[in-house]
Amino acid sequence: MQLVTKTKDAYLPPIRIESSILEELDSLVNKFGYHSRTELLREAIEDKIANLKGSEIMELREVTDEQAKNELLEYIKGKESIYPSDIADALRLPLEQVFRIVNALFAEGRVEA
């Protein structure tokens, strides 16, 4: 059973925090001039909620390595340099598959660093 204290329009949920995290929290409160742990925690929670709301969940596609290789080669045409993670995001492919294909393309001499 959880006890939650309500004051006006705010709730005070009980939480457990490891001592090492609490020490870090206190250090940040002092370093950045927060008035209290609560002020920093409230801001951190609000920031995390905003971040999660703005996050896009990407649905990865399942394609053969051959199809992925063809798409990857088409995608990188004309690009001077690009990261495998950018390729994975743009083509909605698993990052492991992109690395596997890029390594194969390096071995074949079809792409260069």
Salt bridges, closest charged atoms under 4 A:
ASP26 OD1 - ARG37 NE 2.54
GLU39 OE1 - HIS35 ND1 3.15
ASP65 OD2 - ARG100 NE 2.89
GLU71 OE1 - ARG61 NH2 2.32
GLU74 OE1 - LYS77 NZ 3.18
GLU108 OE2 - LYS69 NZ 3.09
GLU108 OE1 - ARG110 NH1 3.69
